[in-house]
Amino acid sequence: MYKLIRSLLPVVAAFLAVTAGAQNAAWKSTVEPLGDNAYRIVLEASIPQPYHM
């Protein structure tokens, strides 16, 4: 039984990792010049309902 659980654990972990990354997020990026070779990088994400952060 221990060997069965030990061999199935990586498979279950792989399924959980795939579903965790499956949520859609729309990303928008902009670069704002601040002067003197300085820039501000802005990243915005739109997350569809019912997902939240």
N, C-alpha and C positions, 0 to 999 in steps of 0.2 A: 504494500500500500504506500509506503514511504517513497519508493522508487517511482510509482505512478504519479504521485503529487509532485515530486521533484522534476519529473520530465514534462508535466503539463504546465507548471508554473511559468516558464518562459513563453509558452504559447498564449496563455491568458494575459501576461504582461504586454505582449505584442499587440493583442487585440485592444487592450485598454489604451495603449499609446496611439494607435491609429485613430480611435474614436475621439481621443482628446484633441487631436490636431485637425479634426474634420469640421469644426465650426468655422463659418465664413466671417471674415472681417474685411472691410474695404478700407484700404490705406491710402492716405493722401499725404504727400510730402511737399514742402516748400523750403526755399532757402532765402533768407533775408540778409542782405548786406548791412553790416553795422558800421563800416568804415575802418580804415587802418588795417586792412587784411583780416578783419574779423567778420564772421558770419554766424547767423543763428539758423540752425536746422530744426524745422518744426515737423513733427510726425503726428497725424491725426488718424484715428481709427473709428469707423462706423460699425457698430456691432448690432446685428439684427435682433429683434425680440424673439424669444424670451431670454436670450443670453445677457449677462451683465458682468461687470467687473467690480 
